[in-house]
Amino acid sequence: MRDDRAKPTTSQTVVSTGIAGLDNLLCGGLPADRLHLIQGRPGAGKTTLALQFLLEGARRGERGVYVTLSETSSELRGIAASHGWSLDNVELCQLHTAASEEDDRYTLYHPAEIELGEVSGEMLRMIDNVQPTRVALDSLSELRLLSRDALRYRRQILALKQFFAGRTCTVLLIDDHSGTDGDAQLESLAHGVIRLDQQSVEYGIARRRIEIVKMRGVPFVGGYHDATIRTGGLAVFPRLQAEARSAPPGNLAAGVQGLDDLLGGGLSWGTVTLITGPAGTGKTTVASQYLASALAAGYPVSAFLFDERHATFVGRAEALGLPFASAISSRQMHMAQIQPGSFVAGEFADRVRQQVEDGGARLVLIDTINGFLAALPGLTSPVLRLYELLTYLNEMHVATVLVMAQQGILGAAMPVPLDISYIADTVVLLRFFEASGAVHRAISVVKKRTGPHESTIRELQIGPDRLRVGAALTHFQGVLTGVPSFTGGMLPDVGPKQP
């Protein structure tokens, strides 16, 4: 869950950055009328953040200036256009730092010293004329080069800070980490420091993170948080925090007699159910039964598919009498087919949050955990990421169903890609077993924290038109190993067959 958001204890005014997730981390926004440092390697999203900051000011009727020493005005307008933005209400100040070709005419001063003074003077005159309330300076690497040494560079930043002191102006200084000296001193001069990071992985989109290193006088949420840049700008995904929400009455029954008997009446709200077994045992079909039951009770549901196509999932469900197509059309059911490598973990958690908080989803299906891991290359601490998401869903009294495939088909040794059985409140185990010259399916409940459940092993049959759960397999021993021994009698019938 997110860190607790402490309430500000000072009268410090804050201004919105134009990025909802970042404002969330800052408990409202950046301290106003202060100088803030935005750090990050090229491509991390610094320029995008600065543009969103200025555009948010323009939306609020504030004057903004973007001072660029490294990019042209045309390039900035092109960046903005790629996101669907217009910079007509933002003043662009393009400063030239190219040294004169006649450097030998300077006899008492180095050419860079003369140029630094000219660049600084032009920038300050521009700001005096416009009288903005928001300024972005891109980038400090040019000033660092013109300053030639750390002492002169620090004095230049101090002069900028003193120039803006007392003015009604919030300033972003953009630094691309091109320097090796003086960076710690620069951080000490800034009122706040925000660091952007970009990491390339072997497959999929680059992973971006954001960290608020410091912010004087106001509370903020520290640590790394996932971020992405899409058409529309930089998006930041804070760690999840649940708000109190009442639980629906009773349990969520599947509507299949044997299955409800196994689970002691059904799933409890605000719990996590893990359905696991080898491929083909019917894990998704069992999970779909609960989706259909929640829909029949009038609850919105949401399914996130990592392994299966949308059409295949719906088609199989319809064949079993589960009306998913109509539920999707009426928007009672949300279904998302997640493409591998197309998002980061924080973005996925935010999608789930939106379905719960905005869509009112009461049941969430993640199918499968194997696909979830494969779709997030380079994911660190996957168990912790899942635990955070599942804790949030539990606090929101959402019934969560996870599907996880085990490796192998038959036998006792079937490893799993991630051991999350201790996180789950309920564990449903499915198995193949051989009997009477045929392959059968078995289902059992091996764990349920929230109430009693059967300890029996029952046969599971799928189709042709519905799911059936039969009586306990009392005539076999070793069913869960996949190679049972027959103890006598006849294989129990699972009920009448439908015509």
C-alpha positions in Angstrom: 0.0 0.0 0.0 1.1 3.6 -0.3 2.9 5.3 2.4 0.5 7.2 4.7 0.0 10.7 3.3 0.8 13.0 6.2 -1.1 16.3 6.2 1.0 19.4 5.7 1.8 21.0 9.0 3.0 24.3 7.4 1.2 27.1 5.5 3.4 26.5 2.5 1.5 27.0 -0.8 1.9 24.3 -3.4 1.3 24.4 -7.2 0.2 21.5 -9.3 2.7 19.9 -11.6 0.0 18.9 -14.1 0.8 15.2 -13.4 -1.8 13.7 -11.1 0.4 10.9 -9.8 3.3 13.2 -9.0 1.0 15.6 -7.2 -0.2 12.6 -5.2 3.4 11.9 -4.1 4.0 15.5 -3.3 0.8 15.7 -1.2 -0.7 18.3 -3.5 2.2 19.7 -5.6 5.5 21.6 -5.6 6.1 24.3 -3.0 5.3 27.5 -4.7 7.9 30.3 -5.3 10.8 28.0 -4.8 13.6 26.6 -7.0 13.4 22.9 -7.7 15.9 20.6 -9.5 14.8 17.9 -12.0 17.5 15.3 -12.6 17.8 12.5 -15.0 19.7 11.1 -17.9 18.7 12.0 -21.5 15.4 10.4 -22.4 14.2 10.0 -18.8 11.3 12.5 -19.3 12.6 15.7 -17.9 11.5 18.0 -20.7 8.1 16.3 -20.8 7.7 16.9 -17.1 8.7 20.6 -17.5 6.3 21.2 -20.4 3.4 19.6 -18.4 4.3 21.9 -15.5 4.1 25.0 -17.7 1.0 23.9 -19.5 -0.8 23.3 -16.2 0.1 26.9 -15.2 -1.3 28.1 -18.6 -4.5 26.2 -18.0 -4.8 28.0 -14.7 -4.2 31.4 -16.3 -0.6 31.7 -15.1 2.3 33.0 -17.3 5.1 30.5 -18.0 8.5 30.7 -19.6 10.5 27.8 -21.0 14.2 28.9 -21.2 16.1 26.5 -23.6 19.8 26.5 -24.0 20.1 23.1 -25.6 17.0 22.7 -27.9 15.4 25.0 -30.4 11.9 26.4 -30.1 10.9 24.3 -33.1 12.1 21.1 -31.4 10.1 22.0 -28.3 6.9 22.6 -30.3 7.5 19.3 -32.1 7.7 17.5 -28.7 4.5 19.2 -27.6 2.7 18.4 -30.8 3.6 14.7 -30.4 1.5 14.7 -27.2 -1.3 16.8 -28.7 -0.3 20.0 -26.9 0.0 23.6 -28.0 2.6 25.9 -26.6 0.9 29.1 -27.8 0.3 30.1 -24.1 3.9 29.4 -23.0 6.7 31.9 -23.7 9.7 30.1 -25.3 13.0 31.8 -24.7 15.7 30.3 -26.9 19.2 31.3 -25.9 22.3 30.9 -28.0 25.5 29.7 -26.4 27.8 29.3 -29.4 31.1 31.0 -28.8 32.3 33.7 -31.2 34.6 32.6 -34.0 36.9 35.5 -33.0 37.8 34.2 -29.6 41.3 35.8 -29.8 39.7 39.3 -29.4 39.2 38.6 -25.7 42.5 39.6 -24.1 41.6 39.9 -20.3 38.8 37.4 -20.0 38.1 33.9 -21.3 35.5 33.8 -24.1 33.2 31.6 -21.9 33.2 34.2 -19.1 31.9 36.8 -21.5 29.3 34.4 -23.0 28.1 33.3 -19.6 27.4 36.8 -18.7 25.6 37.5 -21.9 23.4 34.4 -21.7 22.5 35.0 -18.1 21.7 38.7 -18.8 19.5 37.8 -21.7 17.6 35.2 -19.7 17.0 37.5 -16.7 15.9 40.4 -18.9 13.4 38.0 -20.6 12.0 37.0 -17.2 11.8 40.6 -16.0 9.8 41.5 -19.1 7.3 38.6 -19.0 7.0 38.4 -15.2 6.1 34.7 -15.2 4.8 32.7 -12.3 6.4 29.4 -13.7 9.8 29.0 -15.3 11.7 26.0 -16.6 15.4 26.2 -17.4 16.7 23.5 -19.8 19.4 22.6 -19.2 22.0 23.3 -16.5 24.6 21.3 -18.5 25.1 24.3 -20.8 25.6 26.7 -17.8 28.0 24.1 -16.3 30.1 24.1 -19.5 30.2 27.9 -19.7 31.1 28.2 -16.0 34.2 26.0 -16.5 34.6 25.1 -12.9 32.5 24.0 -9.9 32.9 27.2 -7.9 31.8 29.5 -10.7 28.9 27.2 -11.5 27.7 27.2 -7.9 27.9 31.0 -7.8 25.9 31.1 -11.0 23.1 28.9 -9.5 23.2 31.0 -6.3 22.8 34.2 -8.4 19.8 32.6 -10.1 18.3 31.6 -6.7 18.8 35.1 -5.4 17.3 36.6 -8.5 14.1 34.6 -8.1 14.0 35.1 -4.3 11.0 37.2 -3.3 9.4 36.8 -6.7 6.1 35.0 -7.2 7.7 32.4 -9.4 8.2 28.6 -9.2 11.3 27.5 -11.0 12.4 24.1 -12.4 16.1 23.6 -13.2 16.7 20.7 -15.5 20.0 18.7 -15.1 21.0 15.8 -17.3 23.8 14.5 -14.9 26.4 15.4 -17.5 28.7 16.8 -14.9 30.8 14.8 -12.3 31.6 17.6 -9.9 29.3 19.9 -7.9 26.1 17.9 -8.3 25.8 17.4 -4.5 26.3 21.1 -4.0 23.6 21.8 -6.6 21.1 19.5 -4.8 21.9 21.4 -1.5 20.9 24.7 -3.2 17.6 23.5 -4.6 14.5 23.6 -2.4 13.4 20.3 -3.9 15.0 17.5 -5.9 13.1 15.1 -8.2 15.1 12.3 -10.0 13.9 10.5 -13.1 15.4 7.2 -14.1 15.2 5.1 -17.3 16.3 1.4 -17.5 16.4 -0.6 -20.7 15.3 -4.3 -20.5 15.9 -7.1 -23.0 12.3 -7.0 -24.2 9.5 -4.5 -24.1 9.3 -0.9 -23.3 11.9 0.9 -21.2 11.2 1.0 -17.5 11.0 4.5 -16.1 11.0 5.4 -12.4 10.7 8.6 -10.4 12.0 9.5 -7.0 11.5 12.6 -4.8 14.9 12.9 -3.2 14.1 15.9 -1.1 11.4 18.5 -0.6 11.9 21.1 2.1 9.1 22.1 4.4 6.4 19.7 3.1 5.6 16.0 3.4 6.1 13.7 0.4 6.1 10.0 -0.4 9.7 8.8 -0.9 11.1 5.8 -2.7 10.9 4.9 -6.3 7.6 4.9 -8.2 6.9 3.6 -11.7 6.3 6.0 -14.5 5.7 5.9 -18.3 5.7 8.3 -21.2 2.7 7.8 -23.5 1.0 10.1 -26.0 -0.4 12.7 -23.6 2.7 13.0 -21.4 4.4 11.6 -18.4 2.3 9.4 -16.1 3.4 8.5 -12.5 1.9 5.6 -10.6 2.1 5.9 -6.8 2.1 2.9 -4.6 -1.5 1.8 -3.9 -3.5 3.0 -0.9 -7.0 1.7 -0.2 -9.9 3.8 1.0 -12.6 2.3 3.2 -15.4 0.5 1.3 -18.1 -1.7 2.7 -18.2 -5.4 1.8 -21.2 -7.0 0.0 -23.2 -9.3 2.2 -22.6 -13.1 2.3 -20.2 -15.1 0.2 -19.8 -15.3 -3.6 -21.1 -18.8 -4.6 -20.2 -20.3 -8.0 -23.7 -21.8 -8.6 -22.2 -25.3 -9.1 -23.3 -27.5 -6.2 -20.1 -29.6 -5.8 -17.8 -26.6 -6.2 -19.7 -24.6 -3.5 -19.6 -27.6 -1.2 -15.8 -27.8 -1.6 -15.4 -24.2 -0.7 -17.8 -24.1 2.2 -20.4 -22.0 0.4 -18.2 -19.8 -1.8 -15.6 -17.2 -1.9 -15.3 -14.5 0.8 -15.2 -10.9 -0.2 -11.9 -9.2 0.4 -9.9 -12.4 -0.1 -7.5 -13.8 -2.7 -8.3 -17.2 -4.3 -5.4 -19.0 -6.1 -6.5 -21.6 -8.7 -3.5 -23.7 -9.7 -2.7 -26.8 -11.6 -1.2 -28.0 -14.9 -2.3 -26.6 -18.3 -5.6 -27.9 -19.4 -7.1 -28.9 -16.1 -9.8 -26.2 -16.2 -8.4 -23.4 -14.1 -9.7 -20.5 -16.2 -13.1 -22.3 -16.6 -13.5 -22.6 -12.8 -12.5 -18.9 -12.4 -15.0 -17.9 -15.2 -17.8 -19.6 -13.1 -17.2 -17.0 -10.4 -17.2 -14.2 -12.9 -20.6 -15.3 -14.2 -21.9 -15.7 -10.6 -20.8 -12.1 -9.7 -22.4 -10.8 -12.9 -25.7 -12.6 -12.1 -25.7 -11.0 -8.7 -25.4 -7.6 -10.3 -21.8 -6.8 -9.5 -19.3 -5.3 -12.0 -16.3 -7.5 -12.7 -12.9 -7.1 -14.4 -10.7 -9.7 -16.1 -7.1 -9.2 -17.1 -5.9 -11.8 -19.6 -2.2 -12.3 -20.2 -2.2 -15.7 -22.0 -5.5 -15.9 -23.9 -7.1 -13.9 -26.7 -10.3 -12.0 -25.8 -12.3 -13.9 -28.5 -11.2 -17.3 -27.3 -12.0 -16.6 -23.6 -15.5 -15.2 -24.4 -16.2 -18.0 -26.9 -15.4 -20.8 -24.5 -17.4 -19.1 -21.8 -20.4 -18.7 -24.0 -20.3 -22.4 -25.0 -20.6 -23.2 -21.2 -23.6 -20.9 -20.9 -21.7 -18.0 -19.3 -23.1 -14.7 -20.8 -19.9 -12.7 -21.0 -20.5 -11.2 -24.4 -23.7 -9.4 -23.3 -22.0 -8.4 -20.0 -19.1 -6.8 -21.9 -21.6 -5.0 -24.2 -23.4 -3.6 -21.2 -20.1 -2.6 -19.6 -20.9 -4.6 -16.5 -17.8 -6.7 -17.4 -14.4 -5.2 -18.3 -12.0 -7.4 -20.1 -8.4 -6.4 -21.0 -6.0 -8.4 -23.1 -2.5 -7.4 -21.9 0.3 -7.5 -24.4 3.7 -8.7 -23.2 6.2 -6.0 -22.6 3.7 -3.1 -23.2 3.6 -1.7 -19.6 5.3 -1.6 -16.3 4.1 -3.1 -13.0 2.9 0.2 -11.6 0.8 0.9 -14.7 -0.9 -2.4 -14.4 -1.7 -1.9 -10.7 -3.1 1.5 -11.7 -5.4 -0.1 -14.3 -6.7 -2.4 -11.7 -7.2 0.5 -9.3 -9.2 2.4 -11.9 -11.5 -0.6 -12.5 -12.1 -0.9 -8.7 -12.5 2.8 -7.8 -14.0 4.1 -11.0 -15.6 1.0 -12.5 -16.9 -0.4 -9.2 -15.5 -3.9 -9.9 -16.2 -6.4 -7.1 -14.3 -9.3 -8.6 -11.0 -9.1 -10.3 -9.5 -12.0 -12.3 -5.8 -12.1 -13.2 -5.2 -15.0 -15.7 -2.4 -16.0 -15.4 0.4 -15.2 -12.9 2.8 -16.9 -15.4 1.7 -14.4 -18.1 2.0 -11.6 -15.6 5.6 -12.4 -14.9 6.4 -13.0 -18.6 4.8 -9.7 -19.6 7.0 -7.7 -17.1 10.6 -8.4 -18.1 13.1 -7.1 -15.6 10.6 -6.9 -12.8 12.2 -6.8 -9.4 10.6 -8.2 -6.3 7.6 -9.7 -8.1 6.1 -11.2 -4.9 6.3 -7.8 -3.2 4.5 -6.2 -6.2 1.8 -8.8 -6.1 1.4 -8.5 -2.4 1.0 -4.7 -2.6 -1.8 -5.1 -5.3 -3.5 -7.9 -3.5 -3.5 -6.1 -0.1 -5.1 -3.1 -1.8 -7.8 -5.3 -3.3 -8.5 -7.0 0.0 -8.8 -3.6 1.7 -11.3 -2.6 -0.9 -13.3 -5.8 -0.2 -12.8 -7.1 -3.7 -12.8 -10.9 -4.4 -9.6 -11.6 -6.3 -9.1 -14.7 -8.3 -5.6 -15.6 -9.5 -4.9 -18.4 -12.0 -1.4 -20.0 -12.0 -0.2 -22.8 -14.2 2.2 -25.4 -12.8 4.9 -27.0 -15.0 4.3 -30.6 -16.1 1.1 -32.6 -16.7 1.3 -35.7 -14.4 3.4 -36.5 -11.4 4.0 -35.2 -7.9 6.7 -32.7 -8.8 5.1 -29.8 -10.5 7.1 -26.6 -9.8 5.4 -23.1 -10.0 7.0 -19.9 -11.4 6.3 -18.0 -8.2 5.3 -19.3 -4.7 2.4 -17.1 -3.7 0.4 -19.8 -1.9 1.1 -18.1 1.4 -0.4 -14.8 0.1 -3.6 -16.4 -1.0 -6.5 -16.9 1.4 -7.9 -19.8 -0.5 -6.0 -22.4 -2.7 -7.9 -24.5 -5.2 -5.8 -27.4 -6.7 -6.6 -29.1 -10.0 -5.0 -32.3 -11.3 -5.2 -34.8 -14.1 -5.4 -38.5 -13.1 -5.7 -41.7 -15.0 -8.6 -44.2 -14.4 -10.4 -46.8 -16.5 -8.2 -46.1 -19.5 -9.1 -42.4 -19.6 -7.7 -39.1 -18.4 -9.9 -37.4 -15.7 -9.7 -34.1 -13.8 -9.7 -33.7 -10.1 -10.4 -30.6 -7.9 -9.7 -30.0 -4.2 -9.4 -27.1 -1.8 -6.2 -27.3 0.2 -6.5 -24.0 2.1 -9.2 -21.5 3.1 -8.5 -19.0 5.9 -11.9 -17.5 6.1 -14.0 -20.5 7.0 -14.5 -24.3 6.7 -14.1 -26.2 3.5 -14.2 -29.8 2.4 -11.0 -31.8 2.5 -12.3 -34.2 -0.2 -11.1 -34.6 -3.7 -13.8 -34.5 -6.4 -13.9 -35.2 -10.1 -14.3 -32.2 -12.3 -15.9 -32.4 -15.8 -16.0 -29.6 -18.3 -18.7 -29.4 -21.0 -20.2 -29.9 -23.3 -22.5 -27.2 -22.0 -21.5 -26.6 -18.4 -19.1 -27.3 -15.6 -19.8 -30.2 -13.3 -18.3 -31.3 -10.0 -19.0 -34.9 -8.9 -18.9 -36.8 -5.6 -15.8 -37.4 -3.6 -13.3 -39.9 -5.2 -13.4 -42.3 -2.3 -12.2 -45.3 -4.4 -8.8 -43.8 -5.3 -5.7 -43.0 -3.4 -2.9 -40.7 -4.7 -5.1 -38.7 -7.1 -3.2 -35.5 -6.5 0.1 -37.2 -7.6 -1.5 -37.9 -11.0 -1.0 -41.7 -10.7 -3.7 -42.9 -8.3 -4.1 -46.5 -7.0 -7.6 -48.0 -7.3 -9.0 -49.3 -4.0 -12.1 -51.0 -5.3 -15.6 -50.3 -6.5 -16.7 -48.3 -9.5 -15.6 -44.8 -10.6 -18.3 -42.5 -9.1 -20.7 -40.8 -11.6 -20.5 -37.0 -11.6 -24.2 -36.6 -12.3 -26.6 -36.9 -15.2 -25.4 -35.8 -18.6 -27.2 -33.1 -20.4 -28.9 -34.0 -23.7 
